[in-house]
Amino acid sequence: MDCPYCLGKTRVTDKRGSPEGVRRRRECLKCKKRFTTYEKIGRGDVYVIKKDGRREKFSREKLSAGVERAFEKRPVAKEKITKMINEIEEQLAKRGKKEV
């Protein structure tokens, strides 16, 4: 990777994995400045096929709004709702299908 400051070559000084992707700390060989880069796991777009046959892009926000609306008068913690939404998203990713 090229340095964003002087466009020189860089080397990786530290690399750490995380659930979202990989974090790399880099140092320029020319100007000696340091910076961080992040790599995120790219997931392809998933489309939801509606009852009437329409295809709509999966939206975490729309799912979240619907689930929160369903639980608004029930004593369910916000953390549990967030965990449930994360699990649904993970299951969709594990299926590996472009349409659900």
Phi and psi restraints in degrees (range 20) as a CNS / XPLOR table:
assign (resid 1 and name C) (resid 2 and name N)
       (resid 2 and name CA) (resid 2 and name C) 1.0 -88.9 20.0 2
assign (resid 2 and name N) (resid 2 and name CA)
       (resid 2 and name C) (resid 3 and name N) 1.0 148.6 20.0 2
assign (resid 2 and name C) (resid 3 and name N)
       (resid 3 and name CA) (resid 3 and name C) 1.0 -68.1 20.0 2
assign (resid 3 and name N) (resid 3 and name CA)
       (resid 3 and name C) (resid 4 and name N) 1.0 133.1 20.0 2
assign (resid 3 and name C) (resid 4 and name N)
       (resid 4 and name CA) (resid 4 and name C) 1.0 -72.8 20.0 2
assign (resid 4 and name N) (resid 4 and name CA)
       (resid 4 and name C) (resid 5 and name N) 1.0 -13.9 20.0 2
assign (resid 4 and name C) (resid 5 and name N)
       (resid 5 and name CA) (resid 5 and name C) 1.0 -90.7 20.0 2
assign (resid 5 and name N) (resid 5 and name CA)
       (resid 5 and name C) (resid 6 and name N) 1.0 -50.2 20.0 2
assign (resid 5 and name C) (resid 6 and name N)
       (resid 6 and name CA) (resid 6 and name C) 1.0 -121.6 20.0 2
assign (resid 6 and name N) (resid 6 and name CA)
       (resid 6 and name C) (resid 7 and name N) 1.0 0.4 20.0 2
assign (resid 6 and name C) (resid 7 and name N)
       (resid 7 and name CA) (resid 7 and name C) 1.0 65.6 20.0 2
assign (resid 7 and name N) (resid 7 and name CA)
       (resid 7 and name C) (resid 8 and name N) 1.0 20.5 20.0 2
assign (resid 7 and name C) (resid 8 and name N)
       (resid 8 and name CA) (resid 8 and name C) 1.0 -81.7 20.0 2
assign (resid 8 and name N) (resid 8 and name CA)
       (resid 8 and name C) (resid 9 and name N) 1.0 172.7 20.0 2
assign (resid 8 and name C) (resid 9 and name N)
       (resid 9 and name CA) (resid 9 and name C) 1.0 -75.9 20.0 2
assign (resid 9 and name N) (resid 9 and name CA)
       (resid 9 and name C) (resid 10 and name N) 1.0 151.9 20.0 2
assign (resid 9 and name C) (resid 10 and name N)
       (resid 10 and name CA) (resid 10 and name C) 1.0 -125.3 20.0 2
assign (resid 10 and name N) (resid 10 and name CA)
       (resid 10 and name C) (resid 11 and name N) 1.0 166.2 20.0 2
assign (resid 10 and name C) (resid 11 and name N)
       (resid 11 and name CA) (resid 11 and name C) 1.0 -132.5 20.0 2
assign (resid 11 and name N) (resid 11 and name CA)
       (resid 11 and name C) (resid 12 and name N) 1.0 152.9 20.0 2
assign (resid 11 and name C) (resid 12 and name N)
       (resid 12 and name CA) (resid 12 and name C) 1.0 -85.4 20.0 2
assign (resid 12 and name N) (resid 12 and name CA)
       (resid 12 and name C) (resid 13 and name N) 1.0 126.4 20.0 2
assign (resid 12 and name C) (resid 13 and name N)
       (resid 13 and name CA) (resid 13 and name C) 1.0 -101.8 20.0 2
assign (resid 13 and name N) (resid 13 and name CA)
       (resid 13 and name C) (resid 14 and name N) 1.0 -24.2 20.0 2
assign (resid 13 and name C) (resid 14 and name N)
       (resid 14 and name CA) (resid 14 and name C) 1.0 -154.2 20.0 2
assign (resid 14 and name N) (resid 14 and name CA)
       (resid 14 and name C) (resid 15 and name N) 1.0 141.6 20.0 2
assign (resid 14 and name C) (resid 15 and name N)
       (resid 15 and name CA) (resid 15 and name C) 1.0 -137.5 20.0 2
assign (resid 15 and name N) (resid 15 and name CA)
       (resid 15 and name C) (resid 16 and name N) 1.0 130.0 20.0 2
assign (resid 15 and name C) (resid 16 and name N)
       (resid 16 and name CA) (resid 16 and name C) 1.0 -135.8 20.0 2
assign (resid 16 and name N) (resid 16 and name CA)
       (resid 16 and name C) (resid 17 and name N) 1.0 137.0 20.0 2
assign (resid 16 and name C) (resid 17 and name N)
       (resid 17 and name CA) (resid 17 and name C) 1.0 -90.8 20.0 2
assign (resid 17 and name N) (resid 17 and name CA)
       (resid 17 and name C) (resid 18 and name N) 1.0 154.3 20.0 2
assign (resid 17 and name C) (resid 18 and name N)
       (resid 18 and name CA) (resid 18 and name C) 1.0 -150.4 20.0 2
assign (resid 18 and name N) (resid 18 and name CA)
       (resid 18 and name C) (resid 19 and name N) 1.0 166.8 20.0 2
assign (resid 18 and name C) (resid 19 and name N)
       (resid 19 and name CA) (resid 19 and name C) 1.0 -59.3 20.0 2
assign (resid 19 and name N) (resid 19 and name CA)
       (resid 19 and name C) (resid 20 and name N) 1.0 -28.5 20.0 2
assign (resid 19 and name C) (resid 20 and name N)
       (resid 20 and name CA) (resid 20 and name C) 1.0 -81.5 20.0 2
assign (resid 20 and name N) (resid 20 and name CA)
       (resid 20 and name C) (resid 21 and name N) 1.0 -23.4 20.0 2
assign (resid 20 and name C) (resid 21 and name N)
       (resid 21 and name CA) (resid 21 and name C) 1.0 160.1 20.0 2
assign (resid 21 and name N) (resid 21 and name CA)
       (resid 21 and name C) (resid 22 and name N) 1.0 -139.1 20.0 2
assign (resid 21 and name C) (resid 22 and name N)
       (resid 22 and name CA) (resid 22 and name C) 1.0 -128.2 20.0 2
assign (resid 22 and name N) (resid 22 and name CA)
       (resid 22 and name C) (resid 23 and name N) 1.0 137.6 20.0 2
assign (resid 22 and name C) (resid 23 and name N)
       (resid 23 and name CA) (resid 23 and name C) 1.0 -111.0 20.0 2
assign (resid 23 and name N) (resid 23 and name CA)
       (resid 23 and name C) (resid 24 and name N) 1.0 126.9 20.0 2
assign (resid 23 and name C) (resid 24 and name N)
       (resid 24 and name CA) (resid 24 and name C) 1.0 -122.7 20.0 2
assign (resid 24 and name N) (resid 24 and name CA)
       (resid 24 and name C) (resid 25 and name N) 1.0 132.2 20.0 2
assign (resid 24 and name C) (resid 25 and name N)
       (resid 25 and name CA) (resid 25 and name C) 1.0 -97.3 20.0 2
assign (resid 25 and name N) (resid 25 and name CA)
       (resid 25 and name C) (resid 26 and name N) 1.0 126.7 20.0 2
assign (resid 25 and name C) (resid 26 and name N)
       (resid 26 and name CA) (resid 26 and name C) 1.0 -122.0 20.0 2
assign (resid 26 and name N) (resid 26 and name CA)
       (resid 26 and name C) (resid 27 and name N) 1.0 155.6 20.0 2
assign (resid 26 and name C) (resid 27 and name N)
       (resid 27 and name CA) (resid 27 and name C) 1.0 -132.7 20.0 2
assign (resid 27 and name N) (resid 27 and name CA)
       (resid 27 and name C) (resid 28 and name N) 1.0 133.9 20.0 2
assign (resid 27 and name C) (resid 28 and name N)
       (resid 28 and name CA) (resid 28 and name C) 1.0 -75.9 20.0 2
assign (resid 28 and name N) (resid 28 and name CA)
       (resid 28 and name C) (resid 29 and name N) 1.0 135.2 20.0 2
assign (resid 28 and name C) (resid 29 and name N)
       (resid 29 and name CA) (resid 29 and name C) 1.0 -77.0 20.0 2
assign (resid 29 and name N) (resid 29 and name CA)
       (resid 29 and name C) (resid 30 and name N) 1.0 -20.3 20.0 2
assign (resid 29 and name C) (resid 30 and name N)
       (resid 30 and name CA) (resid 30 and name C) 1.0 -92.3 20.0 2
assign (resid 30 and name N) (resid 30 and name CA)
       (resid 30 and name C) (resid 31 and name N) 1.0 -58.7 20.0 2
assign (resid 30 and name C) (resid 31 and name N)
       (resid 31 and name CA) (resid 31 and name C) 1.0 -96.2 20.0 2
assign (resid 31 and name N) (resid 31 and name CA)
       (resid 31 and name C) (resid 32 and name N) 1.0 -7.3 20.0 2
assign (resid 31 and name C) (resid 32 and name N)
       (resid 32 and name CA) (resid 32 and name C) 1.0 68.2 20.0 2
assign (resid 32 and name N) (resid 32 and name CA)
       (resid 32 and name C) (resid 33 and name N) 1.0 11.7 20.0 2
assign (resid 32 and name C) (resid 33 and name N)
       (resid 33 and name CA) (resid 33 and name C) 1.0 -77.1 20.0 2
assign (resid 33 and name N) (resid 33 and name CA)
       (resid 33 and name C) (resid 34 and name N) 1.0 152.9 20.0 2
assign (resid 33 and name C) (resid 34 and name N)
       (resid 34 and name CA) (resid 34 and name C) 1.0 -115.2 20.0 2
assign (resid 34 and name N) (resid 34 and name CA)
       (resid 34 and name C) (resid 35 and name N) 1.0 148.5 20.0 2
assign (resid 34 and name C) (resid 35 and name N)
       (resid 35 and name CA) (resid 35 and name C) 1.0 -154.7 20.0 2
assign (resid 35 and name N) (resid 35 and name CA)
       (resid 35 and name C) (resid 36 and name N) 1.0 167.0 20.0 2
assign (resid 35 and name C) (resid 36 and name N)
       (resid 36 and name CA) (resid 36 and name C) 1.0 -116.3 20.0 2
assign (resid 36 and name N) (resid 36 and name CA)
       (resid 36 and name C) (resid 37 and name N) 1.0 140.1 20.0 2
assign (resid 36 and name C) (resid 37 and name N)
       (resid 37 and name CA) (resid 37 and name C) 1.0 -121.9 20.0 2
assign (resid 37 and name N) (resid 37 and name CA)
       (resid 37 and name C) (resid 38 and name N) 1.0 150.8 20.0 2
assign (resid 37 and name C) (resid 38 and name N)
       (resid 38 and name CA) (resid 38 and name C) 1.0 -124.5 20.0 2
assign (resid 38 and name N) (resid 38 and name CA)
       (resid 38 and name C) (resid 39 and name N) 1.0 134.9 20.0 2
assign (resid 38 and name C) (resid 39 and name N)
       (resid 39 and name CA) (resid 39 and name C) 1.0 -113.5 20.0 2
assign (resid 39 and name N) (resid 39 and name CA)
       (resid 39 and name C) (resid 40 and name N) 1.0 126.8 20.0 2
assign (resid 39 and name C) (resid 40 and name N)
       (resid 40 and name CA) (resid 40 and name C) 1.0 -110.8 20.0 2
assign (resid 40 and name N) (resid 40 and name CA)
       (resid 40 and name C) (resid 41 and name N) 1.0 148.8 20.0 2
assign (resid 40 and name C) (resid 41 and name N)
       (resid 41 and name CA) (resid 41 and name C) 1.0 -73.9 20.0 2
assign (resid 41 and name N) (resid 41 and name CA)
       (resid 41 and name C) (resid 42 and name N) 1.0 121.3 20.0 2
assign (resid 41 and name C) (resid 42 and name N)
       (resid 42 and name CA) (resid 42 and name C) 1.0 -89.0 20.0 2
assign (resid 42 and name N) (resid 42 and name CA)
       (resid 42 and name C) (resid 43 and name N) 1.0 122.0 20.0 2
assign (resid 42 and name C) (resid 43 and name N)
       (resid 43 and name CA) (resid 43 and name C) 1.0 -107.8 20.0 2
assign (resid 43 and name N) (resid 43 and name CA)
       (resid 43 and name C) (resid 44 and name N) 1.0 138.8 20.0 2
assign (resid 43 and name C) (resid 44 and name N)
       (resid 44 and name CA) (resid 44 and name C) 1.0 -67.5 20.0 2
assign (resid 44 and name N) (resid 44 and name CA)
       (resid 44 and name C) (resid 45 and name N) 1.0 161.3 20.0 2
assign (resid 44 and name C) (resid 45 and name N)
       (resid 45 and name CA) (resid 45 and name C) 1.0 -68.7 20.0 2
assign (resid 45 and name N) (resid 45 and name CA)
       (resid 45 and name C) (resid 46 and name N) 1.0 136.5 20.0 2
assign (resid 45 and name C) (resid 46 and name N)
       (resid 46 and name CA) (resid 46 and name C) 1.0 -108.9 20.0 2
assign (resid 46 and name N) (resid 46 and name CA)
       (resid 46 and name C) (resid 47 and name N) 1.0 134.1 20.0 2
assign (resid 46 and name C) (resid 47 and name N)
       (resid 47 and name CA) (resid 47 and name C) 1.0 -110.3 20.0 2
assign (resid 47 and name N) (resid 47 and name CA)
       (resid 47 and name C) (resid 48 and name N) 1.0 140.8 20.0 2
assign (resid 47 and name C) (resid 48 and name N)
       (resid 48 and name CA) (resid 48 and name C) 1.0 -100.7 20.0 2
assign (resid 48 and name N) (resid 48 and name CA)
       (resid 48 and name C) (resid 49 and name N) 1.0 127.9 20.0 2
assign (resid 48 and name C) (resid 49 and name N)
       (resid 49 and name CA) (resid 49 and name C) 1.0 -93.1 20.0 2
assign (resid 49 and name N) (resid 49 and name CA)
       (resid 49 and name C) (resid 50 and name N) 1.0 118.2 20.0 2
assign (resid 49 and name C) (resid 50 and name N)
       (resid 50 and name CA) (resid 50 and name C) 1.0 -78.8 20.0 2
assign (resid 50 and name N) (resid 50 and name CA)
       (resid 50 and name C) (resid 51 and name N) 1.0 167.9 20.0 2
assign (resid 50 and name C) (resid 51 and name N)
       (resid 51 and name CA) (resid 51 and name C) 1.0 -59.9 20.0 2
assign (resid 51 and name N) (resid 51 and name CA)
       (resid 51 and name C) (resid 52 and name N) 1.0 -33.8 20.0 2
assign (resid 51 and name C) (resid 52 and name N)
       (resid 52 and name CA) (resid 52 and name C) 1.0 -85.6 20.0 2
assign (resid 52 and name N) (resid 52 and name CA)
       (resid 52 and name C) (resid 53 and name N) 1.0 5.8 20.0 2
assign (resid 52 and name C) (resid 53 and name N)
       (resid 53 and name CA) (resid 53 and name C) 1.0 95.6 20.0 2
assign (resid 53 and name N) (resid 53 and name CA)
       (resid 53 and name C) (resid 54 and name N) 1.0 -7.7 20.0 2
assign (resid 53 and name C) (resid 54 and name N)
       (resid 54 and name CA) (resid 54 and name C) 1.0 -68.8 20.0 2
assign (resid 54 and name N) (resid 54 and name CA)
       (resid 54 and name C) (resid 55 and name N) 1.0 149.5 20.0 2
assign (resid 54 and name C) (resid 55 and name N)
       (resid 55 and name CA) (resid 55 and name C) 1.0 -106.9 20.0 2
assign (resid 55 and name N) (resid 55 and name CA)
       (resid 55 and name C) (resid 56 and name N) 1.0 132.3 20.0 2
assign (resid 55 and name C) (resid 56 and name N)
       (resid 56 and name CA) (resid 56 and name C) 1.0 -134.9 20.0 2
assign (resid 56 and name N) (resid 56 and name CA)
       (resid 56 and name C) (resid 57 and name N) 1.0 139.2 20.0 2
assign (resid 56 and name C) (resid 57 and name N)
       (resid 57 and name CA) (resid 57 and name C) 1.0 -64.6 20.0 2
assign (resid 57 and name N) (resid 57 and name CA)
       (resid 57 and name C) (resid 58 and name N) 1.0 135.9 20.0 2
assign (resid 57 and name C) (resid 58 and name N)
       (resid 58 and name CA) (resid 58 and name C) 1.0 -61.3 20.0 2
assign (resid 58 and name N) (resid 58 and name CA)
       (resid 58 and name C) (resid 59 and name N) 1.0 133.9 20.0 2
assign (resid 58 and name C) (resid 59 and name N)
       (resid 59 and name CA) (resid 59 and name C) 1.0 -129.1 20.0 2
assign (resid 59 and name N) (resid 59 and name CA)
       (resid 59 and name C) (resid 60 and name N) 1.0 116.6 20.0 2
assign (resid 59 and name C) (resid 60 and name N)
       (resid 60 and name CA) (resid 60 and name C) 1.0 -62.3 20.0 2
assign (resid 60 and name N) (resid 60 and name CA)
       (resid 60 and name C) (resid 61 and name N) 1.0 -37.7 20.0 2
assign (resid 60 and name C) (resid 61 and name N)
       (resid 61 and name CA) (resid 61 and name C) 1.0 -63.4 20.0 2
assign (resid 61 and name N) (resid 61 and name CA)
       (resid 61 and name C) (resid 62 and name N) 1.0 -40.8 20.0 2
assign (resid 61 and name C) (resid 62 and name N)
       (resid 62 and name CA) (resid 62 and name C) 1.0 -67.8 20.0 2
assign (resid 62 and name N) (resid 62 and name CA)
       (resid 62 and name C) (resid 63 and name N) 1.0 -41.0 20.0 2
assign (resid 62 and name C) (resid 63 and name N)
       (resid 63 and name CA) (resid 63 and name C) 1.0 -62.5 20.0 2
assign (resid 63 and name N) (resid 63 and name CA)
       (resid 63 and name C) (resid 64 and name N) 1.0 -45.3 20.0 2
assign (resid 63 and name C) (resid 64 and name N)
       (resid 64 and name CA) (resid 64 and name C) 1.0 -60.7 20.0 2
assign (resid 64 and name N) (resid 64 and name CA)
       (resid 64 and name C) (resid 65 and name N) 1.0 -45.0 20.0 2
assign (resid 64 and name C) (resid 65 and name N)
       (resid 65 and name CA) (resid 65 and name C) 1.0 -62.1 20.0 2
assign (resid 65 and name N) (resid 65 and name CA)
       (resid 65 and name C) (resid 66 and name N) 1.0 -41.6 20.0 2
assign (resid 65 and name C) (resid 66 and name N)
       (resid 66 and name CA) (resid 66 and name C) 1.0 -66.6 20.0 2
assign (resid 66 and name N) (resid 66 and name CA)
       (resid 66 and name C) (resid 67 and name N) 1.0 -43.1 20.0 2
assign (resid 66 and name C) (resid 67 and name N)
       (resid 67 and name CA) (resid 67 and name C) 1.0 -67.8 20.0 2
assign (resid 67 and name N) (resid 67 and name CA)
       (resid 67 and name C) (resid 68 and name N) 1.0 -42.3 20.0 2
assign (resid 67 and name C) (resid 68 and name N)
       (resid 68 and name CA) (resid 68 and name C) 1.0 -63.5 20.0 2
assign (resid 68 and name N) (resid 68 and name CA)
       (resid 68 and name C) (resid 69 and name N) 1.0 -37.2 20.0 2
assign (resid 68 and name C) (resid 69 and name N)
       (resid 69 and name CA) (resid 69 and name C) 1.0 -64.9 20.0 2
assign (resid 69 and name N) (resid 69 and name CA)
       (resid 69 and name C) (resid 70 and name N) 1.0 -38.5 20.0 2
assign (resid 69 and name C) (resid 70 and name N)
       (resid 70 and name CA) (resid 70 and name C) 1.0 -68.0 20.0 2
assign (resid 70 and name N) (resid 70 and name CA)
       (resid 70 and name C) (resid 71 and name N) 1.0 -30.5 20.0 2
assign (resid 70 and name C) (resid 71 and name N)
       (resid 71 and name CA) (resid 71 and name C) 1.0 -102.8 20.0 2
assign (resid 71 and name N) (resid 71 and name CA)
       (resid 71 and name C) (resid 72 and name N) 1.0 9.1 20.0 2
assign (resid 71 and name C) (resid 72 and name N)
       (resid 72 and name CA) (resid 72 and name C) 1.0 -63.6 20.0 2
assign (resid 72 and name N) (resid 72 and name CA)
       (resid 72 and name C) (resid 73 and name N) 1.0 -29.0 20.0 2
assign (resid 72 and name C) (resid 73 and name N)
       (resid 73 and name CA) (resid 73 and name C) 1.0 -106.0 20.0 2
assign (resid 73 and name N) (resid 73 and name CA)
       (resid 73 and name C) (resid 74 and name N) 1.0 17.5 20.0 2
assign (resid 73 and name C) (resid 74 and name N)
       (resid 74 and name CA) (resid 74 and name C) 1.0 -117.2 20.0 2
assign (resid 74 and name N) (resid 74 and name CA)
       (resid 74 and name C) (resid 75 and name N) 1.0 148.4 20.0 2
assign (resid 74 and name C) (resid 75 and name N)
       (resid 75 and name CA) (resid 75 and name C) 1.0 -80.9 20.0 2
assign (resid 75 and name N) (resid 75 and name CA)
       (resid 75 and name C) (resid 76 and name N) 1.0 71.2 20.0 2
assign (resid 75 and name C) (resid 76 and name N)
       (resid 76 and name CA) (resid 76 and name C) 1.0 -116.3 20.0 2
assign (resid 76 and name N) (resid 76 and name CA)
       (resid 76 and name C) (resid 77 and name N) 1.0 131.4 20.0 2
assign (resid 76 and name C) (resid 77 and name N)
       (resid 77 and name CA) (resid 77 and name C) 1.0 -68.1 20.0 2
assign (resid 77 and name N) (resid 77 and name CA)
       (resid 77 and name C) (resid 78 and name N) 1.0 146.9 20.0 2
assign (resid 77 and name C) (resid 78 and name N)
       (resid 78 and name CA) (resid 78 and name C) 1.0 -59.0 20.0 2
assign (resid 78 and name N) (resid 78 and name CA)
       (resid 78 and name C) (resid 79 and name N) 1.0 -35.3 20.0 2
assign (resid 78 and name C) (resid 79 and name N)
       (resid 79 and name CA) (resid 79 and name C) 1.0 -63.0 20.0 2
assign (resid 79 and name N) (resid 79 and name CA)
       (resid 79 and name C) (resid 80 and name N) 1.0 -38.9 20.0 2
assign (resid 79 and name C) (resid 80 and name N)
       (resid 80 and name CA) (resid 80 and name C) 1.0 -66.1 20.0 2
assign (resid 80 and name N) (resid 80 and name CA)
       (resid 80 and name C) (resid 81 and name N) 1.0 -39.1 20.0 2
assign (resid 80 and name C) (resid 81 and name N)
       (resid 81 and name CA) (resid 81 and name C) 1.0 -65.4 20.0 2
assign (resid 81 and name N) (resid 81 and name CA)
       (resid 81 and name C) (resid 82 and name N) 1.0 -44.4 20.0 2
assign (resid 81 and name C) (resid 82 and name N)
       (resid 82 and name CA) (resid 82 and name C) 1.0 -62.2 20.0 2
assign (resid 82 and name N) (resid 82 and name CA)
       (resid 82 and name C) (resid 83 and name N) 1.0 -41.6 20.0 2
assign (resid 82 and name C) (resid 83 and name N)
       (resid 83 and name CA) (resid 83 and name C) 1.0 -62.8 20.0 2
assign (resid 83 and name N) (resid 83 and name CA)
       (resid 83 and name C) (resid 84 and name N) 1.0 -41.8 20.0 2
assign (resid 83 and name C) (resid 84 and name N)
       (resid 84 and name CA) (resid 84 and name C) 1.0 -63.3 20.0 2
assign (resid 84 and name N) (resid 84 and name CA)
       (resid 84 and name C) (resid 85 and name N) 1.0 -42.2 20.0 2
assign (resid 84 and name C) (resid 85 and name N)
       (resid 85 and name CA) (resid 85 and name C) 1.0 -65.0 20.0 2
assign (resid 85 and name N) (resid 85 and name CA)
       (resid 85 and name C) (resid 86 and name N) 1.0 -41.2 20.0 2
assign (resid 85 and name C) (resid 86 and name N)
       (resid 86 and name CA) (resid 86 and name C) 1.0 -61.4 20.0 2
assign (resid 86 and name N) (resid 86 and name CA)
       (resid 86 and name C) (resid 87 and name N) 1.0 -42.2 20.0 2
assign (resid 86 and name C) (resid 87 and name N)
       (resid 87 and name CA) (resid 87 and name C) 1.0 -64.9 20.0 2
assign (resid 87 and name N) (resid 87 and name CA)
       (resid 87 and name C) (resid 88 and name N) 1.0 -40.5 20.0 2
assign (resid 87 and name C) (resid 88 and name N)
       (resid 88 and name CA) (resid 88 and name C) 1.0 -61.9 20.0 2
assign (resid 88 and name N) (resid 88 and name CA)
       (resid 88 and name C) (resid 89 and name N) 1.0 -44.7 20.0 2
assign (resid 88 and name C) (resid 89 and name N)
       (resid 89 and name CA) (resid 89 and name C) 1.0 -63.3 20.0 2
assign (resid 89 and name N) (resid 89 and name CA)
       (resid 89 and name C) (resid 90 and name N) 1.0 -39.9 20.0 2
assign (resid 89 and name C) (resid 90 and name N)
       (resid 90 and name CA) (resid 90 and name C) 1.0 -64.8 20.0 2
assign (resid 90 and name N) (resid 90 and name CA)
       (resid 90 and name C) (resid 91 and name N) 1.0 -40.9 20.0 2
assign (resid 90 and name C) (resid 91 and name N)
       (resid 91 and name CA) (resid 91 and name C) 1.0 -63.5 20.0 2
assign (resid 91 and name N) (resid 91 and name CA)
       (resid 91 and name C) (resid 92 and name N) 1.0 -39.3 20.0 2
assign (resid 91 and name C) (resid 92 and name N)
       (resid 92 and name CA) (resid 92 and name C) 1.0 -64.0 20.0 2
assign (resid 92 and name N) (resid 92 and name CA)
       (resid 92 and name C) (resid 93 and name N) 1.0 -40.1 20.0 2
assign (resid 92 and name C) (resid 93 and name N)
       (resid 93 and name CA) (resid 93 and name C) 1.0 -68.2 20.0 2
assign (resid 93 and name N) (resid 93 and name CA)
       (resid 93 and name C) (resid 94 and name N) 1.0 -38.0 20.0 2
assign (resid 93 and name C) (resid 94 and name N)
       (resid 94 and name CA) (resid 94 and name C) 1.0 -66.9 20.0 2
assign (resid 94 and name N) (resid 94 and name CA)
       (resid 94 and name C) (resid 95 and name N) 1.0 -31.2 20.0 2
assign (resid 94 and name C) (resid 95 and name N)
       (resid 95 and name CA) (resid 95 and name C) 1.0 -61.7 20.0 2
assign (resid 95 and name N) (resid 95 and name CA)
       (resid 95 and name C) (resid 96 and name N) 1.0 -35.6 20.0 2
assign (resid 95 and name C) (resid 96 and name N)
       (resid 96 and name CA) (resid 96 and name C) 1.0 74.2 20.0 2
assign (resid 96 and name N) (resid 96 and name CA)
       (resid 96 and name C) (resid 97 and name N) 1.0 9.5 20.0 2
assign (resid 96 and name C) (resid 97 and name N)
       (resid 97 and name CA) (resid 97 and name C) 1.0 -91.5 20.0 2
assign (resid 97 and name N) (resid 97 and name CA)
       (resid 97 and name C) (resid 98 and name N) 1.0 152.2 20.0 2
assign (resid 97 and name C) (resid 98 and name N)
       (resid 98 and name CA) (resid 98 and name C) 1.0 -86.6 20.0 2
assign (resid 98 and name N) (resid 98 and name CA)
       (resid 98 and name C) (resid 99 and name N) 1.0 -19.7 20.0 2
assign (resid 98 and name C) (resid 99 and name N)
       (resid 99 and name CA) (resid 99 and name C) 1.0 -132.4 20.0 2
assign (resid 99 and name N) (resid 99 and name CA)
       (resid 99 and name C) (resid 100 and name N) 1.0 137.5 20.0 2
